[in-house]
């Protein structure tokens, strides 16, 4: 019997918070079992030669949407398959009640087991969920969700008190399926923060229990969307940016972090879209030095801008919440990545077909896939173009989100960690195309972009799941309790 299940030889290991280490890496029973020089290939059942390549911890794609527009089981299969292309070995998907997803409301004790059953056996990556308490009853479920399912992260969407997902309707109560008269306002947010903070304080395992925030202020959105529609209602990404401008994020971040300070609730500021949002996050940290505030940015807010896509007559495929901003905003966010003000980078992956976009701005559904570009964008645009050290790349897409969300065995190449591993060729150049990404989505806003630095092998739980553009075997991802 072989001593090791898998041996990765001759590579340069990228250890988060450490640096580069030349070593072989051995795997046994789904965990990293040994690091060393000249480990014997005769001791391994399978060998991967990583000569002239780097070995990174599998990415934790911490902002994901499984089943938001399509069947949950289908999405789990096709979209986690796409994650392997980008080196993501764990995904944390958001789920809420109301329209989209399962189009239901009620208690999570009834609904969440259905979600887990739908995804079980269908995911190529390990997976977990963040849950959004939309009703007061759901806030009361937080302790049980922690104990029974290991869910430690929750979400509040600030614009849902005034709009639906696409911003095409202000009947937010119907969208949330809130027929009990309950409000989804700052009072609900504060009560939710109190619930999250209380659950964290009472947790015997001292886990980080946190609230993730989609920060856009709905009353200001109403004003600016009305102005756009009265001004000819252009059907462009620029018009969407004008209807949901950076000011709506700045104000919402101020509101939310003020409440979080009062409730002593750890918060995650999701998908900061540009310079204004990043500045507001910096101000919040300075104003509330004792508050646990962590920041996230997405691939598309780092790399895409509305002017370029509108000029290319790219249509509405890149409509997303918050909207794409400007090239200046792209560079401001990259500066935040380089100076350490951004804690992690995610894809906000949401498979959305062209038929759901159409050619009318407001009904077009927001979001698109990007998980297959997680390591490629960071290696190409971060490392090669801007000099981001490789260990910082691994921290931003793996170690930091793993730490923030309680994935204690993820985000590392140390002995004992889960054997979620990526072997990447830093010099491989590939042009992004829909077919390359292995997603169910039929378009991609990054189409035609050449990136340098791609995963060539992705290992999930000690098993090679993706090699040289081809998925290996069937789904073997596991649900991760946190």
HUUR-V444882 format. One line per field, one symbol per residue. ss: DSSP state (H for helix, E for strand, L for the rest). psi: psi as a letter, one per 40 degrees, with the letter a starting at -180 (. if undefined). burial: I if it has 24 or more other ideal C-beta (glycine too) atoms within 12 Angstrom, else O. A space follows every 50 residues. Layout:
# HUUR-V444882
ss->???
psi->???
burial->???
This chain:
# HUUR-V444882
ss->LLLEEEEEEEEEEEELLLEEEEEEEEEELLEEEEEELLLLHHHEEEEEEL LLLEEEELEEEEEEELLLLLLHHHHHHHHHHHHHHLLEEEEEEEEELELL LLLELLLHHHHHHHHHHHHLLLLLLEEEEEEELLLHHHHLLHHHHHHHHL LLEEEEEHHHHLLLLLLLLLLHHHHHLLLLLLLLLHHHHHHHHHHHHHHH HHLLLLLLLEEEEELLLHHHHHHHHHHHHHLLLLLLHHHHHHHLLHHHHH HHHHHHHHHHHHHLLLEEELLLLLHHHHHHHHHHHHHLLLLLEEEEEEHH HHHLLHHHHHHLLLLLLLLLLLLLLLHHHHHHHHHHHHHLLLLEEELLEE LLLHHHLLLLLLLLLLLLLLHHHHHHHHHHHHHHHHLLLHHHHHHHHHHH HHHHLLLLLLLLLLLLLELLEEEEEEEEEEELLLHHHLLLLLLLLLLLLE EEEEEEEEEELLEEEEELLEELLLLLLLELLL
psi->hididihhieihhhhiecahhhiihihhfeihdihihfhhdeeidihhhf hfiihiihihgehighedeihddddddddddddddeehehihiiiiiaia befiiaiddddddddddddheeheiiiaiiihhdiddddeedddddddef hehiihhdeeeeiadefeiegddddefgeeeiigaddddddddddddddd dehdefihhihihhghhddddddddddddefefigidddddddgiddddd ddddddddddddefhhihhifheadddddddddddddgdehghiiiiidd dddiiddddddefeaedehihiiibiddddddddddddeeehdihidfhh hhiddedaehddehiiiiiedeecdddddddddddeehidddddddecdd ddddefgdeififiheiighihhihdehhihhidddefieieiheehehh ihhihdhhhhfehhehhfehhhaiheiihhi.
burial->OOOIIIIIIIIIIIIIOOOOIOIIIIIIOIIIIIIOOOIOOOIIOIIIOI OOIIIIIIIIIIIIIIIIIIOIIOIIIIIIIIIIIIIIIIIIIIIIIIII IIOOIIOIOOIIOOIIOIIOOIIIIIIIIIIIIIIIIIIOIIIOIIOOII IIIIIIIIIIIIIIIIIIOOOIIOIIIIOOOIOIIIOIIIIIIIIIIOII OOIOOOIIIIIIIIIIIIOIIIOIIOOIOOOOOOIIIIIIIIIIIIIIII IIIIIIIIIIIOIIIIIIIIIIIIIIIIIIIIOIIOOIOOIIIIIIIIII IIIIIIOOIIOOOIOIIIIIIIIIIIOOIIOIIIIIIIOOIIIIIIIIII IIIIOIIOOOIIOIIIIIIIIIIIIIIIIIIIIIOIOIIIIIIIIIIIII IIIIIIIIIIIIIIOOIIIIIIIIIIOIOIOIOIOIIIIIIOIIIIIOIO IIIIIIIIIIIIIIIIOOOOIOOOIIIIIIII
